[in-house]
Every structure is written in C-alpha cells, then in structure tokens.
Amino acid sequence: MRWKLKVFWHFTSAISEFHQASLAKYQSQKRGLMQDLLTGKVRVTPLLQTGGDRHL
C-alpha cells in the first residue's frame, strides 16, 4: 500500500511541476507581449480593424 502512495505522490508532484513551469512560461510571454504593446513595438489598431484574427 505504501508503494502506491509513493507512486501517486511522485505522479502528482511531476504534474504540479509541469504546471508550474507552464505557468512561468506563459507569465513571461505575457510580460513580453505587454511590454511590446506598452512601448509601441506592436500596435493594436490594425488588430482591431481586422477583427483580431491576425496573430502577432
């Protein structure tokens, strides 16, 4: 029974680490995109005119 708990704990820990890494990646990407918008490197107006279907 203990080995099942150990396997379960390891599995949930690995999933948690994966999600934390994904979250950090997306937060970093969001910071970069927001910085591009705030500095004017990427303009929002063309995206609004085309309906927002164009990807950056």
CNS distance restraints for C-alpha pairs under 8 A (distance, minus, plus):
assign (resid   1 and name CA) (resid   5 and name CA) 6.65 0.50 0.50
assign (resid   2 and name CA) (resid   6 and name CA) 6.16 0.50 0.50
assign (resid   3 and name CA) (resid   7 and name CA) 6.08 0.50 0.50
assign (resid   4 and name CA) (resid   8 and name CA) 6.02 0.50 0.50
assign (resid   5 and name CA) (resid   9 and name CA) 5.95 0.50 0.50
assign (resid   6 and name CA) (resid  10 and name CA) 6.11 0.50 0.50
assign (resid   7 and name CA) (resid  11 and name CA) 6.09 0.50 0.50
assign (resid   8 and name CA) (resid  12 and name CA) 6.15 0.50 0.50
assign (resid   9 and name CA) (resid  13 and name CA) 5.95 0.50 0.50
assign (resid  10 and name CA) (resid  14 and name CA) 6.15 0.50 0.50
assign (resid  11 and name CA) (resid  15 and name CA) 6.32 0.50 0.50
assign (resid  12 and name CA) (resid  16 and name CA) 6.09 0.50 0.50
assign (resid  13 and name CA) (resid  17 and name CA) 6.18 0.50 0.50
assign (resid  14 and name CA) (resid  18 and name CA) 6.20 0.50 0.50
assign (resid  15 and name CA) (resid  19 and name CA) 6.26 0.50 0.50
assign (resid  16 and name CA) (resid  20 and name CA) 6.13 0.50 0.50
assign (resid  17 and name CA) (resid  21 and name CA) 6.14 0.50 0.50
assign (resid  18 and name CA) (resid  22 and name CA) 6.18 0.50 0.50
assign (resid  19 and name CA) (resid  23 and name CA) 6.02 0.50 0.50
assign (resid  20 and name CA) (resid  24 and name CA) 6.20 0.50 0.50
assign (resid  21 and name CA) (resid  25 and name CA) 6.19 0.50 0.50
assign (resid  22 and name CA) (resid  26 and name CA) 6.22 0.50 0.50
assign (resid  23 and name CA) (resid  27 and name CA) 6.04 0.50 0.50
assign (resid  24 and name CA) (resid  28 and name CA) 6.13 0.50 0.50
assign (resid  25 and name CA) (resid  29 and name CA) 6.22 0.50 0.50
assign (resid  26 and name CA) (resid  30 and name CA) 6.01 0.50 0.50
assign (resid  27 and name CA) (resid  31 and name CA) 6.19 0.50 0.50
assign (resid  28 and name CA) (resid  32 and name CA) 6.30 0.50 0.50
assign (resid  29 and name CA) (resid  33 and name CA) 6.19 0.50 0.50
assign (resid  30 and name CA) (resid  34 and name CA) 6.00 0.50 0.50
assign (resid  31 and name CA) (resid  35 and name CA) 6.06 0.50 0.50
assign (resid  32 and name CA) (resid  36 and name CA) 6.25 0.50 0.50
assign (resid  33 and name CA) (resid  37 and name CA) 6.31 0.50 0.50
assign (resid  34 and name CA) (resid  38 and name CA) 6.05 0.50 0.50
assign (resid  35 and name CA) (resid  39 and name CA) 6.00 0.50 0.50
assign (resid  36 and name CA) (resid  40 and name CA) 6.11 0.50 0.50
assign (resid  36 and name CA) (resid  41 and name CA) 4.96 0.50 0.50
assign (resid  36 and name CA) (resid  42 and name CA) 5.58 0.50 0.50
assign (resid  37 and name CA) (resid  41 and name CA) 6.14 0.50 0.50
assign (resid  37 and name CA) (resid  42 and name CA) 5.23 0.50 0.50
assign (resid  37 and name CA) (resid  43 and name CA) 6.49 0.50 0.50
assign (resid  37 and name CA) (resid  44 and name CA) 7.46 0.50 0.50
assign (resid  43 and name CA) (resid  47 and name CA) 7.69 0.50 0.50
assign (resid  44 and name CA) (resid  48 and name CA) 6.38 0.50 0.50
assign (resid  45 and name CA) (resid  49 and name CA) 6.30 0.50 0.50
assign (resid  46 and name CA) (resid  50 and name CA) 6.32 0.50 0.50
assign (resid  47 and name CA) (resid  51 and name CA) 6.23 0.50 0.50
assign (resid  47 and name CA) (resid  52 and name CA) 4.63 0.50 0.50
assign (resid  47 and name CA) (resid  53 and name CA) 7.31 0.50 0.50
assign (resid  47 and name CA) (resid  54 and name CA) 6.52 0.50 0.50
assign (resid  48 and name CA) (resid  52 and name CA) 5.50 0.50 0.50
assign (resid  50 and name CA) (resid  54 and name CA) 7.22 0.50 0.50
